[in-house]
Amino acid sequence: MKTVRETAAGTSPAEECLLVGGLQLAAAYGPFNDASQAVVNGKYGGHDTPSGVDRSTAWTSATCQGALGIGYYHASPVEGSDRKFSSDPLTKEERADLEHFAEQSAARHGCGAPAALPS
C-alpha cells in the first residue's frame, strides 16, 4: 500500500515534492529563482534554455507576472543518490510527474504554460 502525504498547495515561492524511488521535484519563483547562485549561469534556474536535461537535472520554466519573474521547475535525484540522467534518464512516468507538477504549480501562481521538455 502506497502512502501519500500532501500539504495544502498555495502560492509559496518555493515548493518541493519527493517521489518514491528517489526523485525530487522542485519549483522556485521570483527571488528564490533569481537570487540563486546558479543564476549567474543562466536565468532559467542557472540554465540558458527554458527547458532541458543535463547530468543531474531535468527542468522546465514558465513566464510569470510581476515579481514572480520566471517559474523554474526541476527534477533531480535525491541527495546522496548516484543516479545520473545521462546514463539513467527520466522514465516516461517521471517526465509526466515533472510536467504535471510544473503545470499545476504554474497555474496556481498565474504563470503561463511551462516550456515543453525536450524528447
Secondary structure per residue as TSV (DSSP state, phi and psi in degrees):
chain	resnum	aa	ss	phi	psi
A	1	M	-	360.0	129.5
A	2	K	-	-90.9	140.7
A	3	T	-	-111.0	134.1
A	4	V	-	-121.0	131.3
A	5	R	-	-125.4	125.7
A	6	E	-	-136.6	137.8
A	7	T	-	-94.8	163.3
A	8	A	-	-57.7	133.9
A	9	A	-	-86.1	126.1
A	10	G	-	-126.1	-141.5
A	11	T	-	-121.5	47.8
A	12	S	-	-65.3	145.8
A	13	P	S	-75.9	-5.2
A	14	A	E	-144.5	134.7
A	15	E	E	-135.6	149.3
A	16	E	E	-138.5	149.3
A	17	C	E	-143.4	124.2
A	18	L	E	-103.5	127.2
A	19	L	E	-103.2	146.8
A	20	V	T	-58.4	136.5
A	21	G	T	105.0	-3.1
A	22	G	T	91.6	29.6
A	23	L	E	-116.2	136.6
A	24	Q	E	-114.1	130.2
A	25	L	E	-107.9	141.8
A	26	A	E	-145.2	152.1
A	27	A	E	-130.9	144.1
A	28	A	E	-142.0	140.3
A	29	Y	-	-131.0	156.6
A	30	G	T	51.0	-129.7
A	31	P	H	-64.7	-21.8
A	32	F	H	-73.3	-20.4
A	33	N	H	-97.2	-50.8
A	34	D	H	-66.2	-32.4
A	35	A	T	-87.4	-1.1
A	36	S	S	-62.5	142.5
A	37	Q	G	-60.1	-27.0
A	38	A	G	-71.0	-20.4
A	39	V	G	-61.1	-24.6
A	40	V	G	-59.7	-19.7
A	41	N	G	-95.2	-3.5
A	42	G	-	155.6	151.1
A	43	K	T	-78.3	-8.9
A	44	Y	B	-99.2	72.3
A	45	G	T	60.6	31.0
A	46	G	T	96.1	3.9
A	47	H	B	-113.5	156.8
A	48	D	S	-88.9	-13.1
A	49	T	S	-116.5	152.5
A	50	P	S	-66.1	-21.0
A	51	S	S	-153.5	158.4
A	52	G	E	167.7	-177.1
A	53	V	E	-140.0	131.2
A	54	D	-	-125.4	-163.4
A	55	R	S	-56.4	-39.0
A	56	S	S	-128.2	5.0
A	57	T	-	-145.4	137.3
A	58	A	E	-114.6	130.9
A	59	W	E	-139.4	158.4
A	60	T	E	-145.5	170.1
A	61	S	E	-150.6	164.2
A	62	A	E	-142.2	150.3
A	63	T	E	-85.1	129.9
A	64	C	-	-118.2	168.4
A	65	Q	S	-89.9	151.4
A	66	G	G	57.6	-137.2
A	67	A	G	-68.1	-14.7
A	68	L	G	-69.4	-25.7
A	69	G	-	59.8	-117.4
A	70	I	E	-101.7	128.0
A	71	G	E	-85.8	126.2
A	72	Y	E	-114.8	124.4
A	73	Y	E	-124.2	130.5
A	74	H	E	-146.2	157.1
A	75	A	E	-116.9	138.6
A	76	S	E	-149.7	155.0
A	77	P	E	-63.1	147.7
A	78	V	-	-64.1	155.4
A	79	E	T	-56.0	135.9
A	80	G	T	94.2	-10.0
A	81	S	-	-79.9	147.1
A	82	D	-	-101.0	12.1
A	83	R	-	-67.0	135.3
A	84	K	-	-123.1	126.7
A	85	F	T	-66.0	-20.8
A	86	S	T	-67.9	-31.0
A	87	S	T	-109.8	-19.1
A	88	D	S	-134.9	75.3
A	89	P	-	-65.2	166.4
A	90	L	-	-58.9	141.1
A	91	T	-	-76.3	168.7
A	92	K	H	-57.3	-41.9
A	93	E	H	-67.3	-40.0
A	94	E	H	-65.9	-40.1
A	95	R	H	-61.1	-44.4
A	96	A	H	-62.7	-38.9
A	97	D	H	-62.5	-45.2
A	98	L	H	-63.6	-44.9
A	99	E	H	-61.1	-44.4
A	100	H	H	-65.9	-44.8
A	101	F	H	-57.0	-47.6
A	102	A	H	-65.0	-44.8
A	103	E	H	-61.2	-45.1
A	104	Q	H	-67.0	-43.5
A	105	S	H	-65.5	-45.4
A	106	A	H	-59.6	-43.7
A	107	A	H	-62.7	-42.3
A	108	R	H	-62.6	-30.5
A	109	H	T	-95.1	3.3
A	110	G	T	71.7	27.4
A	111	C	-	-92.5	166.0
A	112	G	-	-71.2	179.5
A	113	A	-	-68.5	138.9
A	114	P	-	-63.9	151.1
A	115	A	-	-62.7	146.8
A	116	A	-	-68.9	140.3
A	117	L	-	-72.2	143.0
A	118	P	-	-67.3	152.1
A	119	S	-	-71.1	360.0
